[in-house]
Amino acid sequence: MSGTVQSYIISGLSGSGETTAKEYAKRLGYETVSVGDTVRQAYHDQHWSESVGEFVQRIHEERGRAAFVQEAITELDQRLARHDDAPAGVVIEGIQSNTSVKAVRDRFGPTPVVWIQAPLSLRLRRCRRRDESHTSAGLLYRDLPELNSGMADLAAPLGHDYHVLNDGLHRTFKRRLAAVFE
């Protein structure tokens, strides 16, 4: 597939609903990719004895802050090349810095950033469904490195193009996403 397609970047803190937003876009016909899935696959493939966080930090130091985003873009390009019909667009979920935003825009052109926000109490409940060990202090502790590594720039009012609140009602969240993707 050649030509330009509409693209979106989805970002947000853990448990805010970025994956739900990506899946919503996928149902609308967008080709989607998760940078987090790319990281987890690379970590799993390498069988490193370090933590995932240490692995990510090491790869960023060795190959640059957009290394995993570049891998996700390559995967997305391979899928786009196999399309007979153009998808509604592309969605890259899990972007955490302006360096990564630039990598996406270098490939796809002007790409709006969609910041997903959810209250801490809801994020904590969602994260606990995935892993019972989460506490509010632990979740905040997890947020700090992400915010300090560039995500705070995306969360800031001038760092994103769309701000979508995910405050607990699924149908309300879908309606808010529809205002962005449809």
Buried (B, 14 or more C-beta within 10 A) or exposed (E): BEEEBBBBBBBBBBBBBBBBBBBBBBEBEBBBBBBBBBBEBBBEEEEBEEEBEEBBBEBBEEEBBBBBBBBBBEBBBEBBEEEEEBBBBBBBBBBBBBBBBBBBBEBBEEBBBBBBBBBBEBBBBBBBEEEEEBEEEEBBEBBEEBBEBBBBBBBEEEBBBBBBBBEBEEEEBBEBBEEBBE
